[in-house]
Each structure stands twice: as C-alpha cells, then as structure tokens.
C-alpha cells in the first residue's frame, strides 16, 4: 500500500505528484489572462472519453485512464485533491476541487464544444480543506476549513474562509458571510460545516481551535445575513440526514426502480433547481453509492443516474409526474480500485468525477468528459 508518513504527505500536497506527459503539459499550458476569465481548454467530446487528472497546476489530459493507477500517493481524503462537490446553473457545471480551486464548464458559444475554466485557489486552498460548496444569494460559495484529523498543522486558520468567482475574472474572490462575523479566524474560530437542510434552515458548526480546549458550537439560520440561533448537537446531526426516497420526484423514483436498487445506499443528486447537492436514502440508506443529475425544461426533464461503477440509465425527455422512458447507459470501465463519485451534464457533454480509493485514502483523481448519445430516443 502506498501510504506515506505525514512529512511526505505534506510534501505531496505542496508539491503535488504530477505525471509528466506531453498531453498533460499541453492541457496545463493555457493560462487565463489577468483581466478576464479564459477557458483553459475547449472540450469537443465524442463517443470516446476525455480523461483529466488533477496535478499541481490543475487538470491535465491523460492519453488513457490506464495511465492513472500508481501516479499519485494515497493520502487521507481531506488532504487529497479531488472533486468534492458539484453544482449546476442552467447548462453550466461548477465543480469544487479540494486543495485546488473551482472549475466551471460552460457551452462554448464561438464553436461547438464545452469551455473549461479554472479558478485557482492558490496557497490558501492547497493547505486547507473544502467544507461546503453551495449557492448563497445566487453566488457559488466555497467554504474552507483547516482539517487537523490526519495532520497536526501549525498553519493559521483560513482567512478569508469563503470564496466565490465571476465569469469576468480569472481569480477567486473572497465572500463575506455575515453569519460568521462573530467567529473570526484571528480569534481562533474555524467554520467546518455549512449546509442548507430539508427543514429550510442553514446549519453550520464553528470550532474554537486556538485555545487550551476546542469549543464547538452549532447554529441554524433562515438566512446568513446575521448570526443564527444556537441548536443542539442532535439538531445539527439530524440536518445532515438524507431525505426520504419518497421525496424524490416520480420520474426519478421510476429510474431507480429500473436500476433495481436492492441494497442500501444514498443518492447524491445534482440539479440547477437546487442550492447544492441533495442526498436521498435508498432502501434504508448507507454510504453514497449512487449519483444522478436532473434538469427541467418547462414540463419536461432529463435524468441521468449511475452507480459507483458507472452502470446506469438515461432518460433524455421525461414528462413531469409520469414514469420516465429509460435507456441503459454504461460509462467507460475504470481500473481496479477506482470508482465514479459524481455526475452532471452541460448541454450534451456528460461529466463524471472519478477517484482511486482505498478506505479513507485517495490517490489519483479527476474527471471524464463524454458526449451523450443522441440516438437513444430512436430506440437504436
């Protein structure tokens, strides 16, 4: 097993182990100009997948996924670069990459394809962990915290701790969240959890770390313009429970009937209609082992769902309230020890994140881009 001592782990994080390849260098060479956001690549997808892996300068192109095994050290997941969260806005996909920054995929207007934009987090992101990624007042907001579970860090707490971006700038922009105003990093406070729960409240946790003993507080708020009300540990924990399978829209429930989910698991669902990813318990719940994307267009919606091995179904056009017409869809096979960890769609480009996993450790990670089949609806 490729486990490294903590000194080596820290070096791996600061000097990320990136395989040298001509395709990787070319993919990483395009840098955004200082005055506006520019695409680092234009993805022109087809029936064969494009594989991207994360390195010290962001995503780089692999010739094949078989190049990924043993290309990066296995490190605890809070310290490893990987896609931690998906968001969707219209036809755009937003991805928060742990220890790196944010990615945006958007249909390219000038020519056929999908633009890939990178917003680097720099040194602050390389030494801190993503706590959440959600829309706050229609702005994509990423929250950082210092994870001390696997590495006894003497680094300062992240400040600023919340970040967003705009399409007009290549740089991430600090985001002020008034609810956290009384818990500054300079006073030793860290905010390591934030979520919008099914009860209609924002729930967050703050920890006093720069003291003799850690102090932990829990809050909930209808909005984040002022400090929320204190709640108990139980209320905070309940806010993280997945929603019931019966709360899924009927077309999505019918998709999982087709998948034949007989074992427990949890679905991670991405949609432009949501503030953030939502989670639903399937047959009793359990680890997140299923991933889905849904997008509404008037009375119709399209649905894509897979399991961690990439086996799934696609419903390209579904009427609200009616069972979906499904077509089997299987993503490219991954090497042993690798799994898919999320899925989303930008126009006709399917994006699926992947990781090399071993228990709580992550090695190589990245995402795959593939054009959605166009002939499914014809029955071919």
N, C-alpha and C positions, 0 to 999 in steps of 0.2 A: 504494500500500500504506500502511496506517495504522500505520507504525512511529514511535515517539516516542523522543526522546533519554532517557537514563537518568533525568534530573531529572524529566521529565514522567511517565515510568513510575512513579517512586516516588510522585509526587503522585497518580497514578491509583490506586495501591494504597492509599494512606492516605485518599483522598477518593473512592473508587470511583465511576465514572461510571454513575449510575443514571438511566434514563429516567423522567421524571415522567409518571405516568398515574393516572387515578382508580382503576383496578383495582389497580395496584401499591401505591398508598398504603393502600388498604383492606386488602390482604393483609399489609402490614408493620405495621399499626397495633396488632394484638393482641400484647401483651407479657405474658410469664408473670409471675405474682405472685412475690414474693421468697421465699416459703416452700415452694413446691412446683412441680413441672413442670406446665405447662398447654399444651394444644395451641394453636398459633398459627393453625391452620386445620383444618377438618373437610372432607376431600375426599370429595365424593359424585360418583363417576365414572359415566360412561355411555358411549355409543358415540362421543361427541365428546371429544377430548383436552382436558385442562387443562395449560396451558403455564406453567412457572415459570422465571424468570430470576434469577440472583444479583445483588444490589445491595449497597450498603454496610450495610443493615440485614437482610441475609439474603435469602431467596427472596421474590419478589413475582410476582403473577399477571399474565400477558400476555393481551391480548384475542386475539391470534393469534401464531403463531411468525413471521409475516412482519414483526412489529414488532422482532424481534431483530437482523437484519443492521444493521451500522454503528452499533449502540447502545453499544458498548464498544470501547476501544482494543485493538489487538493487542499483547500483551506476552508475553515468554518464559514457557513453561508453569510453571516453578517459582514465578513471581511472580503468576500469574493465579488468581482464584477459579474453581474447577471441582470437580466430584465426582471425587475421586482414588481412593477405594476404596469398595466395597460389603461389608457383612457381613449375614448373616441369622441370626435366632434365633427358632425357631418360625415364627409368622406375622408377625414383625416384620422390618422392613428398617432397617438402620443405614447411614448414608452419611457419610463423612468429606469435608468440603468444604475444599479448600486455601484458606489465607488467610482462613478464616471460622470454622469450628467443626464441630459434629456435628449431623446430622439423624436423627430416628427417626420411622418410620411404623408405626403400630400399629392393628389393627382397633378401631374405636370401639364400646365396649360399650353406651353410652347410646342410640345411634341408628345407623342404617345409614350406613356411611362409614368412612373411614380417618383417624385423627388424625395430624397433622403437628406434631412437636415440634422445637424448635430449641434447641441448647445453644451459645451464643455463646462463642467463644474470646477475644474482646476484642483489645486492642492487641498482646498477645504473639503471637497467631495471625496477625494482619494483617501482621506483619513477619517471619514465619518460614514454612517450607515443610514439608508433611507428608512424612515418610519412610515411615511404615507405619501400618496400621490392622488390628489382629488381636485375637483373644481371648487373653488371658493369665489363666489360672485363672478362666475363665468371665466375665471382665470385658472389655468392649471397650476396647482400649488404643490411643490415637493417639500417635505419636512425632513430635516436631518437630525440625527442624534448621535452621541458617542456611545458605542457598544463596548462595554467593559467585561463581557462574559468570557471571552476567549483570549483577550489581550489586555494586560494591565497597563493601560495607556496613561501617560502623563501629559498628553496633549490637551490644550484648552478645549472647553466645550464649544460646539459650533456656534458661530455668531458672524453674520446672520444665520438663523436656523431655517428660515422658509424662503423658497425661491420660485420664480416664475420666468416666463420668457414672452417675447413678442415676435411676430413674423418679420418685423422690421430690423431686428438687431440680432447679431450672432452670439451675444453674450447673455448669460442668465442674469436676472435682475432680482435683488432682494425684495421680499414681500413682507410687509408689516401685517401681523395678525394681532389686533388689539387685545384679544382674549389672553394672550401670553405676556402682555405688557408688564405684569407684576412679577414675572419669573425670568429675570434676565440671566443670561449665561455668565455675566460678570459676577453675579451673586451666587453662582454655583448651581443654578437650576437648568435642568435638561427636560425637554418635552419629547418623550419617546413613543407616543401613540396618539393618533388623531383619526377619527372615523366618523362618518355620518351613518347613523344606525337606523334600522327599520322603524324605531319609535319616533323618528322625526327630530332627534336631537343630535348635535355634535357631541361626541365623547372624547375626552383627552386625559392623559396622565402626565404629571410633572414629577420630577425626582430631584431632590437636593443632594447633589453628589459631592460637592466640595465642602464637606463637613465631617465631624467625627463619625456620625452615623447617617446613612442615607434616609431621607424623609420622602415618603411617597404620598401624593395627593391625587384625587380623582374628581373630575368635573364633567358636567354636561351643560349645553347651552343651545338655545334656539337659533342663535346666530353667533358669529365670532367677533362682533364689534365691541364686546365687553366681556369681562371675566364671567365664567359660568357659575352655576351653583354647585357646591360640593356634593358628592354622592359617595356611596359605599363601594367597597371592592366588589361586592356581589353585583351591584347595578352595572358597574363598569365591565365586568366579565360577561354579564348577560348581553351587553350591547354588541359583543363580538360573536355571538352565536349565529350560525347560518339561518336564513329564512326557511320556511317550510316548503317542501316540494309542491304543495297545493297552491302556493302563492305564485308559481310560475304561470305565465300566460298559456292558455290551452295549446297553441301551436308548439311551444317549447316542450310542454309535457308529452305531447304526442311524439316528438323527436326522441325523447328518452325512452318511451315505450318501444320504439323501433330498435334503439341501441340495446335493449334488453338488460337494463341495469339490475342485476340480481344481488350484487354485493353492495355493502355500504360505501359511501363516498360523498364528497362535496363538490358541487359545481361552482366554478368561477365564471361569472357572466359579465361580458363587456358590451356596452351599448351606448350610442350617442345620447340616449334618453336619460342616462344615469349620471350622477355626480362623480361616481367612482365605480370600481368593480363591486359587484354584489355576489353574495355566496348563498347557495341553496343546498340543503341537506337532501341527499338521495338515498332512499331506503335505509334510514337510520343515521346517516351522516358518517363522518370519518375524515381521513385526510383528503386534501384537494386532489382529485384524480380525473376530473372531467372539466373541459373548458369549452365555452361557447361564446358566439358573437351573434347579436341580432340587431337589425337596423330596420326601422319603419320608414315607409314612403307612402303617405296617405293611408289608405286602408290596408295596404299590403306590407309585408315584411319579408326579409330573407334571414335565414338561420343557418349557422354552421356550428357543428358540435363535434368534438373529438375526445378521445381518452389520451392518457399519457403516452401511449404507443402510436398515436396518430390515426387510429381507426375511428371513423365517424360517419356522419351523414350531412348532406347539404340540402336545404330546402330553398331554392332560389326565389320563389314567389309564393307567399302564403297569405291567405285572406284572414283578417282578424276574426278570432272566435271559431275558426274551422281547423280541423286536423291538417297538418302540413303534408304536402307531397314530397316524399323523401327520395334521395338518390345516394347510394353509398359513395363515400369518398375516403380514400386512404392516403395519408401523407407519406412521403418517402421514408424508408426504413432508416432508423438511427443505429449507430454502433452499440454494442453491448455496454450497459451501464449508463446509457444516455436516455433521456426522456423529453417529451414535449411539455412545456409548462405554461402555455398561453396561446391565444389565437385572436386575430382581428382581421378586418378587411378594409382596404382602401380602394374604392371603385371596383376593379376586377383583380386587384392584387391581394392575395392571401399572405398574411404574415404570421408565422408561428415561432415562438421562442423555444429554445432548446438548452439543455444543460447536461453535463456529466455529473452524476450524483452518486455519493456513497454515504449513507446515513445523513449526518448533518453537514457534510462537506460537499463543496462544488469545485470542479476542475474547469475544463473548457466550457464556454457558454457563448451563446449568440442567438441569431435568428435566421429563419429561412423565408425566402420570398418565392411565390409560385403564382402563376396566373390561374384564376378559377376556370374550370372547364365551362365552355359556352354551349355545349350540345346536350347537357343533362336534361333540359326540359323537353327535348325532342324524343327522349326515350332511347337514344343511341347508347 
